[in-house]
Amino acid sequence: MSTNYEVLKDPIHGYIQIFDHEKKIIDTAIFQRLRRIQQNTGVHYTYPGATHSRFSHSLGVMHIAGVFAENLLEKIPNLSVSKKRKYYYLMRLWGLTHDIGHGPFSHTFDEIVFGPRYNTDHEKFGGRILRECTELPRTLLTPEGIQINIDEVASLFEVKSVEEWPLKKRIGKSQVKETVFYYICRGAYSADIIDFLLRDSYFTGAGYGNIDWKRLVFSSIPIKDKVVLDPRGEEAFDSLLLARLFMFSTVYYHRTTRAAIKVITQLLAEAAPRLQYFATYIQNLDQFKDLDEESLLHLPELSNSIYRKQLIERKIPYTKFEEQKTEISLDISDRALSSTLTQETRSRLPAALQNIPEYAFFVDTPTFRLNPLFGEQEQYIFIQDPNQQDGYRTRRVLETSWGTMQKKMLLKRLYIHDDFRDHELEIVQAFTQRPAGTHM
C-alpha cells in the first residue's frame, strides 16, 4: 500500500485518506465550489445544524465507494494487484466527483433550470465538467503508476440503468463482470445513499443514521454481473430502508422544509429569465465555478426579489393548514401532481376568490418511494442462496424480513400564504372536497 496520501478528519467516517491524484481534483476551484453548495436544500430552515456541504458528502462517498470496491475485489480470485487498484481508484474518483455538476439549491436547480431549459441534470452536467473544465487534469496517475483517464470517470455519470453501464468486461479471468460496480454507484444501498443517510442524520440531529453500513458492504459478494448480499446482512439492509423512510418523513419532507423549498423554487423561477436562464454560467465553466447559493442570493439582478428577502431573513410565508396521507398508484411526477391538485383546488374556490394570486396557496405532494431518486430496477436486491441455480434469489426491496412495505405513499399538504389567512376556511374547504372520479 502506498503512503503517498494525506489524511483528513471527518465527523462521520473518522479519518479519510486523500491520495495525491485525488488532491489534484479537490484543489481546483470547480470542486472547491461544492463547499458553498449545501447538501440539503431548505433543510437548515428546519434543522439549524444541517449546514453541511456537498463537499464533505463527496469525500464521504469517495471513502465508502473505495471500501465497497476493495471488499468486492478481494472476493475475486487470482486478480492482480494492479487490476484491483485500478478499480479501487476508479470507484473512489466516481464518489469524489459524483456531485460536481450540482447547481445552487441542487435538485431544485435541476427541476427549474437544467431540465426544462437544457434537457440535462447535474449528473450529465457533471460529466461535461470533467471532460471540458480546463483546470481539471485529463489523466490521473495513481501512487502505483496506474493511469486513469478523466473520461472514464465521466462516463459513469451518464447512465440511468444497469443496461447503460459502460463497464461490462470480465474482471481478470473470473466470471465476474465489471457490471458489479454499478451497484456501488446506483444500487439500493449505494455509497451515495449510505453517506447521505449517515451525514444528514448526524448534522440534523434526527437520530436515524445508526446504519451498520460496513456489515452491508462486507456481506456483499460479486457473482457474475450482480452484487449479492449474504443473508446475514439482510437485516442491516432493512434497517437502512427504515432509516431512509424516517429521514424522508421527518427531515427531507418536513412541512417547514417543503415550504422553504417552495420559496427557493419561486426564487429560481424568477431568476431564470432575469439571468437569461443562467446561460453565462452554463456555457462557460469558468463562470459556473462562481455560481453557488450565496452568490446567487446576492446577484444585483435579484436585489429586489421578495423571495430573496424571505430566504435571507428566514421569513417563510407559508403555513401548512391541511394534510392527507394516502396510497398512490399514479405514474406522475411530484411536480406535475402538485400543479394538478393546486389547479383543482383553485377551480373549487368560491367565485369571489377565483382570481386570487397564484402564490396565495399551493398543494405540495411529496411521495414516499423506496428509491425516490432511482428507477424500478433499483427496487430489487439479490440474496445469496446456494439452492438457486445462479447462487442467489431476487428480493423486492419492499419485501423486508419483517413484512412488506407500501410501495408508494402520497402526502397531500395544503399551504396558505400568510397574506391570505383571511380566506383560510374557503381554501381548506376547496382542498378537502374530494373530486369525482379521483384515483387517490
C-alpha positions, 0 to 999 in steps of 0.5 A, a space after each residue: 500500500 502506498 503512503 503517498 496520501 494525506 489524511 483528513 478528519 471527518 465527523 462521520 467516517 473518522 479519518 479519510 485518506 486523500 491520495 495525491 491524484 485525488 488532491 489534484 481534483 479537490 484543489 481546483 476551484 470547480 470542486 472547491 465550489 461544492 463547499 458553498 453548495 449545501 447538501 440539503 436544500 431548505 433543510 437548515 430552515 428546519 434543522 439549524 445544524 444541517 449546514 453541511 456541504 456537498 463537499 464533505 458528502 463527496 469525500 464521504 462517498 469517495 471513502 465508502 465507494 473505495 471500501 465497497 470496491 476493495 471488499 468486492 475485489 478481494 472476493 475475486 480470485 487470482 486478480 492482480 494487484 494492479 487490476 484491483 487498484 485500478 478499480 479501487 481508484 476508479 470507484 473512489 474518483 466516481 464518489 469524489 466527483 459524483 456531485 460536481 455538476 450540482 447547481 445552487 439549491 441542487 435538485 431544485 436547480 435541476 427541476 427549474 433550470 437544467 431540465 426544462 431549459 437544457 434537457 440535462 441534470 447535474 449528473 450529465 452536467 457533471 460529466 461535461 465538467 470533467 471532460 471540458 473544465 480546463 483546470 481539471 487534469 485529463 489523466 490521473 496517475 495513481 501512487 502505483 503508476 496506474 493511469 486513469 483517464 478523466 473520461 472514464 470517470 465521466 462516463 459513469 455519470 451518464 447512465 440511468 440503468 444497469 443496461 447503460 453501464 459502460 463497464 461490462 468486461 470480465 474482471 481478470 479471468 473470473 466470471 465476474 463482470 465489471 457490471 458489479 460496480 454499478 451497484 456501488 454507484 446506483 444500487 439500493 444501498 449505494 455509497 451515495 445513499 449510505 453517506 447521505 443517510 449517515 451525514 444528514 442524520 448526524 448534522 440534523 440531529 434526527 437520530 436515524 443514521 445508526 446504519 451498520 453500513 460496513 456489515 452491508 458492504 462486507 456481506 456483499 459478494 460479486 457473482 457474475 454481473 450482480 452484487 449479492 448480499 449474504 443473508 446475514 446482512 439482510 437485516 442491516 439492509 432493512 434497517 437502512 430502508 427504515 432509516 431512509 423512510 424516517 429521514 424522508 418523513 421527518 427531515 427531507 419532507 418536513 412541512 417547514 422544509 417543503 415550504 422553504 423549498 417552495 420559496 427557493 423554487 419561486 426564487 429560481 423561477 424568477 431568476 431564470 429569465 432575469 439571468 437569461 436562464 443562467 446561460 453565462 454560467 452554463 456555457 462557460 465553466 469558468 463562470 459556473 465555478 462562481 455560481 453557488 447559493 450565496 452568490 446567487 442570493 446576492 446577484 444585483 439582478 435579484 436585489 429586489 426579489 421578495 423571495 430573496 428577502 424571505 430566504 435571507 431573513 428566514 421569513 417563510 410565508 407559508 403555513 401548512 393548514 391541511 394534510 392527507 396521507 394516502 396510497 398512490 398508484 399514479 405514474 406522475 411526477 411530484 411536480 406535475 401532481 402538485 400543479 394538478 391538485 393546486 389547479 383543482 383546488 383553485 377551480 373549487 374556490 368560491 367565485 369571489 376568490 377565483 382570481 386570487 394570486 397564484 402564490 396565495 396557496 399551493 398543494 405540495 405532494 411529496 411521495 414516499 418511494 423506496 428509491 425516490 431518486 432511482 428507477 424500478 430496477 433499483 427496487 430489487 436486491 439479490 440474496 445469496 442462496 446456494 439452492 438457486 441455480 445462479 447462487 442467489 434469489 431476487 428480493 423486492 426491496 419492499 419485501 423486508 424480513 419483517 413484512 412488506 412495505 407500501 410501495 408508494 405513499 402520497 402526502 397531500 399538504 395544503 399551504 396558505 400564504 400568510 397574506 391570505 389567512 383571511 380566506 383560510 376556511 374557503 381554501 381548506 374547504 376547496 382542498 378537502 372536497 374530494 373530486 369525482 372520479 379521483 384515483 387517490 
